[in-house]
Amino acid sequence: MAQRPTGVKKNEARTTAVRFRHKHLLAISDLNRFEAESLLDRAETFAPLAEQKIKKLDTLRGRTLINLFFENSTRTQSSFELAGKRMGADVVNMSVRSSSVAKGETLIDTATTLNAMRPDLLVVRHGASGAVELLSQKVGCAVINAGDGKHEHPTQALLDAFTIRDRLGGIEGLTIAICGDIVHSRVARSNVALLTLLGAQVRLIGPPTLMPAGAERWGAKVFHTMKDGLKDADVVMMLRVQRERMTGGFFPSPREFFWFYGLDEDKLKFAKPGALVMHPGPMNRGVEIDSSVADNPNVSLIETQVRMGVAVRMAVLEALAETGANEEPR
Amino acid sequence: MSVRPVLITNAKLIDPAKSKVETGAILFADTILDIGNVTSAPDGAEIIDAGGAHVAPGLIDMRVVIGEPGAEHKETFKSAGRAAAAGGVTTMVMMPNTTPVLDDQSLIDFVLRRGIDKSGGVRILPAAALTKHLDGELMTEIGLMAEAGAAFFTNGDTPIVSSRVLRRALSYASAFDALIAHRPEDPYLAEDGVMHEGDLAARLGLPGIPAAAEYIMAERDLALAELTGGKLLLDMLSAAQTLPALKRAKDRGVKAFASVNVHHLVLNEQDVDGYRTFAKLSPPLRSEDDRKALVEAIASGLIDVIVSGHDPQQAEEKRLPFEEAAFGAVGLETLLPAALTLAHNEDVTLNTLIRAMTLRPAELLKLPQGRLAKGAPADIIIIDTGTPFRLDSDKLKSKSNNSPFDEKLLQGAVKRTFIAGKTVFPQ
């Protein structure tokens, strides 16, 4: 765990926590290695809480957290809701799809309206890249990006890194393969940024049509076959094929995709023996992942990811609540 | 002669027909009376000591979007005229993508009569739609609208997908020696795209428009111009890879010309980083290599014309998530200072630069202005090329202030603008 740097008073923060420098959490690419690691260190103290009978803390008592989801989400929204409630905050869920946005209200209008309600923390998911950053410029409270278009999903990357660290003891030096629909994936972008920051060798595997232009300049190696890409991998991270974001065909059929890029027991053998499998969910079984792999508790970390998600989000909420504590809303 | 004559002395004259700036004087009323070594002025003439400032023909901007008729909240003849005069633009060609579309003789007539009436004297020439409703299917009455005074014919920002339609239009228009301007962009490759395709777009999670979308269509257009003998202007090039095809066509004697938006000469894709929607343009700002190639093409004359690409958008159309925000930037007031950046950097000479905004457009449009020559209309600007300033887009005279140059440093300002000898700026 990180040493507490000089200058942090004993009574100001918890024993391992380092004051977070940013007002918002918008993108992994805004963080340096020390900041990312200190968030994971924070999460470590929250992880055991889920196993206790009484799971609630009062760190955020009296604070208001608004979940603002412009895109449907089950797991991320409930994960943030649980994290907020376990920290003692009052949590309000706003599903914007069905409300005023349908009546033509712009993102900025929504931001102004919410700002007037003076929340302390705003968790936002939006279908357009950069939309959360735009919204953050118009509100006084801390904003957490819960996924913006095809840009970033920082808490997903943090929980993935936390899950790997928890299981394998560290990230430095690991070979991690991210496979499938890279081009439409904010999870891939955040994970490449975070895992390379933490010292892993990251590989991207997928057909050329699902690989972003210039991906080889992200610090990751690009492969187009599972056999080459999975060689010696410690962790295999599968991505959901996001057919809702696709215009026209990016590959001929789900059947063909599964044949070449779907993770089953045979393809998993290309990786290092004992390699672990991850998936951010929700899964398309039989498209990018086979049930025999997804449900095998010896290799699959998919359930652990969900469990760790709450602890990581508690850590993020706490870190941002400390930063924003002294700031007046605009 | 109803206009009071003006004598400007001690000026650095930028004659776009010449290769170098020359010190001298210019005497004009509604037309240019004398230039060079002028010693005497008629009685009652206003005598201006330019104090070594530059004098050039008023700029001819071949690509301006005006909201009138149909979108007067964005820009009117009056506000566009004010902005143009302040920016040294004395003639502007207005794009036909209005509501209704300028696809009929009577609308061409409307713009010609009402435009100059409202614009404070700035000359407004309509570009006519090349196809009815700009739908890319049925050609408009090219001959009748040319007679009515249409400057050229264009499908605006919507490329004509059907090669047959463009072929027929180029072929038919050649009978009237009419110029056809076409935006080369393959709509299938560009579909959903909002910025230059590349590393940065991928990182921002924004769908890109590859350079190939431009040069594929440009090669087709050039082939059609060659096939028909029509006169083609490739409208607002953005990609380096398009330029060799243009050069080959010109070398073969195809009547092919090209323009570039001034923004693409001084900005690149990095200006979009941070989701800056004010730098969201169509075609998109491309890489630094592309920008450098475009600058070289201006220096060599391969690209004929620099335009402002003036495209007013209200704040609410721009203050949106990047993918949802409107394309376009205002440019009438920043065309000259932005272009002067190239002269300050010594990438392009002042004469070459001014030529691309005066004489070349005048030649393509067969206009008598855009020159410093005896007998030419006295559309004249006095420029202080050195003055640095920080652009405050709230102070722009346009009705919209969507400028990517907001808060950026620019150098060079128009001191005075004359049209047919009359001062239109400052007022």
Contacts between the chains, C-beta under 8 A, distances in Angstrom:
chain1	res1	chain2	res2	distance
A	29	B	203	7.7
A	106	B	316	6.7
A	106	B	319	7.6
A	106	B	320	6.6
A	107	B	320	6.6
A	107	B	321	6.4
A	108	B	319	5.6
A	108	B	320	7.9
A	126	B	321	6.8
A	128	B	321	3.4
A	128	B	322	6.9
A	128	B	323	4.9
A	128	B	324	5.9
A	129	B	204	5.9
A	129	B	205	3.8
A	129	B	206	5.3
A	129	B	275	7.4
A	129	B	321	7.2
A	129	B	322	6.4
A	129	B	323	6.5
A	130	B	204	6.8
A	130	B	205	7.8
A	130	B	206	7.6
A	130	B	275	3.5
A	130	B	321	5.7
A	130	B	322	4.8
A	130	B	323	8.0
A	131	B	321	3.8
A	133	B	274	7.9
A	133	B	275	6.2
A	134	B	275	6.6
A	134	B	319	7.6
A	134	B	320	7.7
A	134	B	321	5.9
A	148	B	205	7.4
A	149	B	205	5.2
A	149	B	206	7.9
A	149	B	321	7.5
A	149	B	323	7.0
A	150	B	205	3.4
A	150	B	206	7.4
A	150	B	207	8.0
A	151	B	204	6.1
A	151	B	205	3.4
A	151	B	206	7.9
A	152	B	205	7.2
A	183	B	202	7.6
A	186	B	205	6.2
A	189	B	203	6.9
A	189	B	205	6.3
A	212	B	202	3.4
A	213	B	197	5.3
A	213	B	198	5.7
A	213	B	199	6.9
A	213	B	201	7.0
A	213	B	202	5.4
A	213	B	208	6.2
A	213	B	210	7.7
A	214	B	198	5.4
A	214	B	199	3.1
A	214	B	200	7.8
A	214	B	202	5.2
A	214	B	203	7.9
A	215	B	202	6.3
A	217	B	199	4.9
A	218	B	199	7.9
A	218	B	202	7.9
A	218	B	203	7.2
A	247	B	191	6.6
A	247	B	192	5.8
